[in-house]
Amino acid sequence: MSAQPPTDGPGDLDGPSEPPSQPMTHHLLDEPRTEVVAGWRDEGFDDEIAVAQGGAIACACHQEHDAGEFTVVHQYRYEGTTNPGDEQISVALEGPCGRRGTLTLAYGPAADADTGEVARRLGAPTD
């Protein structure tokens, strides 16, 4: 199955010009994460971002911002029925500084405290 980038975001010429009020969510485990993220990178979500301490996100602008300041434009949830390691969510984010990137977070038993806090502040699943 080939990943197709979501078509409801700012990169869609026929879609809305503003990010959707609710991010597009997919609940498929068979879509490889690398293909999903590659599609978002093609839409301009190509900056490096990472989880920092205390619910912050380290952004490509060389600043740390509270995760709640980011806009989730797309999200793709991976749900494993028997393997907690399959419980991940990839998000395409736009930061308060205007930088755009992707982040993949574990949730449930596999998540550490900082990752869980970032997921909570982004409105992503935490269990």
C-alpha positions in Angstrom: 0.0 0.0 0.0 1.5 3.3 -1.0 1.1 6.3 1.4 -0.7 9.2 0.0 -0.2 12.6 1.8 -3.4 13.9 3.4 -5.1 16.4 1.1 -6.8 18.6 3.7 -3.9 20.7 4.7 -2.1 23.8 3.5 -0.3 21.9 0.8 -3.5 21.0 -1.0 -4.3 23.4 -3.9 -7.9 22.4 -4.0 -8.4 22.3 -0.2 -8.7 25.0 2.4 -5.9 27.6 2.6 -5.9 27.5 6.4 -4.9 24.5 8.4 -8.0 22.4 9.4 -9.5 23.1 12.8 -9.1 19.4 13.6 -6.1 17.6 12.2 -6.6 14.8 9.9 -6.2 11.5 11.7 -5.6 8.0 10.2 -5.9 4.9 12.3 -4.0 2.4 10.2 -1.0 0.4 11.3 -0.1 -1.0 7.9 0.9 2.4 6.5 4.7 2.7 7.1 5.6 5.7 9.3 8.4 6.6 6.9 6.0 7.0 4.0 3.6 9.1 6.0 6.3 11.4 7.2 7.8 11.6 3.7 4.5 12.8 2.4 4.4 15.6 5.0 8.0 16.5 4.2 6.9 17.0 0.6 4.3 19.5 2.0 7.0 21.5 3.7 7.1 19.9 7.2 10.8 19.3 6.9 12.4 20.9 10.0 13.9 18.8 12.7 12.0 19.0 16.0 12.3 16.9 19.2 10.8 16.4 22.6 12.5 18.4 25.3 12.1 18.4 29.1 8.9 19.3 30.8 6.4 19.3 27.9 8.5 21.5 25.6 9.5 20.9 22.0 13.0 21.8 20.7 12.4 23.5 17.4 14.6 24.1 14.4 14.6 27.8 15.3 17.0 26.8 18.1 14.4 27.7 20.8 12.3 25.5 23.0 8.6 26.2 23.0 5.8 24.8 25.1 4.1 22.0 23.1 0.8 23.8 23.6 2.0 26.6 21.3 2.3 24.3 18.3 -0.5 23.7 15.8 -1.1 20.1 14.9 -1.8 20.2 11.1 -1.8 16.4 10.5 -1.6 13.4 12.7 -1.4 9.7 12.0 -2.0 7.2 14.8 -0.5 3.8 14.8 -2.4 1.3 17.0 -1.0 -2.1 17.8 -3.6 -4.5 19.2 -1.1 -6.7 21.0 2.2 -4.9 21.0 2.5 -1.6 23.0 5.5 -0.7 20.9 3.1 -0.2 18.0 1.3 2.6 19.9 2.8 5.7 18.2 1.5 8.9 16.7 3.2 11.0 14.1 2.3 14.6 13.9 3.0 17.4 11.4 3.4 20.6 13.4 3.7 24.3 12.9 5.5 26.1 15.6 4.9 29.6 17.0 8.0 30.7 15.2 6.5 29.6 11.8 8.8 26.6 11.4 7.2 23.3 10.3 8.3 19.8 11.1 7.3 16.3 12.1 7.5 14.4 15.4 6.7 10.8 16.2 5.6 10.1 19.8 5.1 6.8 21.7 2.0 6.7 23.9 0.7 4.3 26.4 3.2 2.1 28.4 6.1 2.9 26.0 6.0 6.7 26.6 8.3 8.4 29.0 7.2 11.3 31.2 8.4 14.1 28.8 6.9 12.4 25.7 3.6 11.9 27.6 3.4 15.5 28.6 4.2 16.7 25.0 1.5 14.4 23.7 -1.0 15.7 26.3 -0.3 19.3 25.4 -0.6 18.6 21.7 -4.0 16.9 22.3 -2.6 13.5 21.1 -3.4 10.2 22.8 -1.6 9.5 26.1 -3.0 6.0 26.7 
